[in-house]
Amino acid sequence: MYDVAIIGCGVIGSSIAYRLSGFDLKTVVLEKENDVAMGATRANSAIVHAGYDPAEGTLMAKLNVRSVDLTKELCEKLSVPYAQIGSLVLAFSDEESAHVQRLYDRGVANGVPGLKILSYSEAKAIEPNIADNVTSALYAPTAAVINPWEYALALAETAVVNGVELRLESPVDAIVKTDAGYAVTAGGETIEAKYVINAAGTEAGLIHDMVLPHTFDILPNKGEYYLLDKSEGTRAKHVVFQCPSKVGKGVLVSPTVHGNLIVGPNAVDCAAGDTSTSADDLAFVRKMAAKSIPSVDFRQNIRNFAGVRPNSTIDDFIIEAHDGFFDVAGIKSPGLASAAGIAEYVENLMRENGVALEKKADAVDTREQIRFKEMSHEERAELVKKDPTFGRVICRCETITEGEIVDAIRRPIVPRTVDAIKRRCCAGMGRCQGGFCGPRVVEILARELGCSRQDIDKDKTGSYIVRERED
Ligand SMILES: Cc1cc2nc3c(=O)[nH]c(=O)nc-3n(C[C@H](O)[C@H](O)[C@H](O)COP(=O)(O)OP(=O)(O)OC[C@H]3O[C@@H](n4cnc5c(N)ncnc54)[C@H](O)[C@@H]3O)c2cc1C
């Protein structure tokens, strides 16, 4: 019998698992895919929003603002890339300048520190490539960019080190109330848990309906992006947003925490799991981005991708307790930015609902990650002397060594796919997008996991790379 079963291991499931792993609980996380962070958490804008956007008094406003400092602390403790670069919302007319003023007022009411309204010349002084017809801008110094999937992975990995059980490829398809709690069927097996936490992203509505009367719908909504090479990475210095308009919410242009430039997203209603991109939608994204920063060079594009927002019919996060079943649903943007505060809120909600939470004496809350290219020459020499695999560069675009790939494979959540390696140590994230290092990553994975190259998928289960049987 488990104390807690968490359904879904995106940033919300992993944040809750991390938080609960500090208590004396037997916890299991049930994730339907073959890795952590395979839903909205792996394809978003990666912004830790400052918190001026959500309406005052909503959970989104409270938990976003509460989480800004918590996220920074967590990234530091767990060795997750984080950069507090600040954000700008650009206005292009008097009407939009009035919107910027409303965002400022809302931000102040939400408790966002350091907000300022800048004139065109003040904005141009700190963000030189913005368009000449900007009328004013809202500056939020606490906004940051992070690596969202590494954040979720680091949280989940630390939870596993603290004894949380993670079951991958375990899609929950039935939940039955029992005298002791709930019987949850996932991947053909039924487990018993006293409490269930529903963190299933775009499928959270389906999970809710297995236990409770239907009260909300999830409305999946797609956002498409360009990811540009590092040669464009300094085109913007801040996260540069636009005001929402008749043709959409406005796209952003921002440096990523890895030094690339990200441009997007649009907003298109779609089916859950539809991460396709289209030429027309991307042309729209390009056109909108050029309004903010006309000089973005889209010839430096290295990847297009899309993520699906778990929007819902409720205009806020849905975090509720019902007789030992906890919904953490409809976690749309700013869900990534709010994840740390959401986990804290869920902990308090559990206490209020009679869950005994006793601190575990030996829980760890930190994690280390080797990043060869960030080391000094002396540190690199030392490492290569100890382990020569750190002297073999596999991904030349990102300078990722064999030692880092092997380290990723030997960590508590074992990666089994080429993209899982990319998410853990950035091999394949560069200009060639794995064109050169991909086959070598397959070889290393097969060698370390003791399997055939045919068994190594690119991404989700079944996305094979090597098809024919080897001799
Ligand atoms: C285009 C876009 C841009 C965004 N930009 C930002 C941003 O800049 N900043 C920000 O704060 N937020 C942003 N967001 C929102 C943010 O990404 C989400 O709020 C957050 O990732 C939600 O996390 P989650 O864990 O709830 O969902 P997910 O990451 O989708 O995780 C849910 C998990 O549940 C699993 N699952 C589903 N059904 C089952 C089942 N039956 N059994 C077992 N497992 C199941 C899924 O496989 C998945 O891994 C953006 C989202 C999108 C799509």
The ligand as an SDF file (V2000), in Angstrom:
LIG
                    3D

 53 58  0  0  0  0  0  0  0  0999 V2000
    3.4240   26.7390  -25.8520 C   0  0  0  0  0  0  0  0  0  0  0  0
    3.5540   26.8230  -24.3550 C   0  0  0  0  0  0  0  0  0  0  0  0
    4.2540   27.8570  -23.7520 C   0  0  0  0  0  0  0  0  0  0  0  0
    4.3450   27.9450  -22.3790 C   0  0  0  0  0  0  0  0  0  0  0  0
    5.1850   28.8550  -21.8120 N   0  0  0  0  0  0  0  0  0  0  0  0
    5.3090   28.9120  -20.4700 C   0  0  0  0  0  0  0  0  0  0  0  0
    6.2390   29.7800  -19.8620 C   0  0  0  0  0  0  0  0  0  0  0  0
    7.0400   30.4290  -20.5210 O   0  0  0  0  0  0  0  0  0  0  0  0
    6.2410   29.8630  -18.5190 N   0  0  0  0  0  0  0  0  0  0  0  0
    5.3820   29.1640  -17.7450 C   0  0  0  0  0  0  0  0  0  0  0  0
    5.3840   29.3380  -16.5370 O   0  0  0  0  0  0  0  0  0  0  0  0
    4.5640   28.2470  -18.2900 N   0  0  0  0  0  0  0  0  0  0  0  0
    4.5190   28.1040  -19.6220 C   0  0  0  0  0  0  0  0  0  0  0  0
    3.7100   27.1790  -20.1960 N   0  0  0  0  0  0  0  0  0  0  0  0
    2.8950   26.3190  -19.3250 C   0  0  0  0  0  0  0  0  0  0  0  0
    3.7150   25.1700  -18.7500 C   0  0  0  0  0  0  0  0  0  0  0  0
    4.4670   24.5320  -19.7440 O   0  0  0  0  0  0  0  0  0  0  0  0
    2.7290   24.2010  -18.1080 C   0  0  0  0  0  0  0  0  0  0  0  0
    1.9400   24.9210  -17.1880 O   0  0  0  0  0  0  0  0  0  0  0  0
    3.4270   23.0760  -17.3540 C   0  0  0  0  0  0  0  0  0  0  0  0
    4.4240   22.4650  -18.1310 O   0  0  0  0  0  0  0  0  0  0  0  0
    2.3730   22.0530  -16.9560 C   0  0  0  0  0  0  0  0  0  0  0  0
    3.0180   20.9990  -16.3230 O   0  0  0  0  0  0  0  0  0  0  0  0
    2.2290   19.6670  -15.9860 P   0  0  0  0  0  0  0  0  0  0  0  0
    3.1680   18.8260  -15.2170 O   0  0  0  0  0  0  0  0  0  0  0  0
    0.9100   20.0130  -15.3790 O   0  0  0  0  0  0  0  0  0  0  0  0
    1.8660   19.0590  -17.4110 O   0  0  0  0  0  0  0  0  0  0  0  0
    2.7530   18.1430  -18.3810 P   0  0  0  0  0  0  0  0  0  0  0  0
    4.1340   18.6230  -18.4960 O   0  0  0  0  0  0  0  0  0  0  0  0
    1.9740   18.0050  -19.6370 O   0  0  0  0  0  0  0  0  0  0  0  0
    2.8240   16.7700  -17.6070 O   0  0  0  0  0  0  0  0  0  0  0  0
    1.7120   15.9210  -17.4900 C   0  0  0  0  0  0  0  0  0  0  0  0
    2.2450   14.5110  -17.5160 C   0  0  0  0  0  0  0  0  0  0  0  0
    1.1850   13.6090  -17.2610 O   0  0  0  0  0  0  0  0  0  0  0  0
    1.3940   12.4630  -18.0600 C   0  0  0  0  0  0  0  0  0  0  0  0
    0.1100   11.7660  -18.2070 N   0  0  0  0  0  0  0  0  0  0  0  0
   -0.9830   12.1660  -18.9000 C   0  0  0  0  0  0  0  0  0  0  0  0
   -1.9520   11.2670  -18.7990 N   0  0  0  0  0  0  0  0  0  0  0  0
   -1.4900   10.2590  -18.0220 C   0  0  0  0  0  0  0  0  0  0  0  0
   -2.0300    9.0300  -17.5760 C   0  0  0  0  0  0  0  0  0  0  0  0
   -3.2680    8.6430  -17.9120 N   0  0  0  0  0  0  0  0  0  0  0  0
   -1.2610    8.2440  -16.8070 N   0  0  0  0  0  0  0  0  0  0  0  0
    0.0030    8.5960  -16.4570 C   0  0  0  0  0  0  0  0  0  0  0  0
    0.5620    9.7540  -16.8770 N   0  0  0  0  0  0  0  0  0  0  0  0
   -0.1750   10.5790  -17.6340 C   0  0  0  0  0  0  0  0  0  0  0  0
    1.9120   13.0250  -19.3660 C   0  0  0  0  0  0  0  0  0  0  0  0
    2.5930   12.0500  -20.1290 O   0  0  0  0  0  0  0  0  0  0  0  0
    2.8250   14.1300  -18.8700 C   0  0  0  0  0  0  0  0  0  0  0  0
    4.1530   13.6950  -18.6930 O   0  0  0  0  0  0  0  0  0  0  0  0
    3.6560   27.0150  -21.5780 C   0  0  0  0  0  0  0  0  0  0  0  0
    2.9800   25.9510  -22.1750 C   0  0  0  0  0  0  0  0  0  0  0  0
    2.9710   25.8240  -23.5500 C   0  0  0  0  0  0  0  0  0  0  0  0
    2.3760   24.6150  -24.1700 C   0  0  0  0  0  0  0  0  0  0  0  0
  1  2  1  0
  2  3  1  0
  2 52  2  0
  3  4  2  0
  4  5  1  0
  4 50  1  0
  5  6  2  0
  6  7  1  0
  6 13  1  0
  7  8  2  0
  7  9  1  0
  9 10  1  0
 10 11  2  0
 10 12  1  0
 12 13  2  0
 13 14  1  0
 14 15  1  0
 14 50  1  0
 15 16  1  0
 16 17  1  0
 16 18  1  0
 18 19  1  0
 18 20  1  0
 20 21  1  0
 20 22  1  0
 22 23  1  0
 23 24  1  0
 24 25  2  0
 24 26  1  0
 24 27  1  0
 27 28  1  0
 28 29  2  0
 28 30  1  0
 28 31  1  0
 31 32  1  0
 32 33  1  0
 33 34  1  0
 33 48  1  0
 34 35  1  0
 35 36  1  0
 35 46  1  0
 36 37  1  0
 36 45  1  0
 37 38  2  0
 38 39  1  0
 39 40  1  0
 39 45  2  0
 40 41  1  0
 40 42  2  0
 42 43  1  0
 43 44  2  0
 44 45  1  0
 46 47  1  0
 46 48  1  0
 48 49  1  0
 50 51  2  0
 51 52  1  0
 52 53  1  0
M  END
$$$$
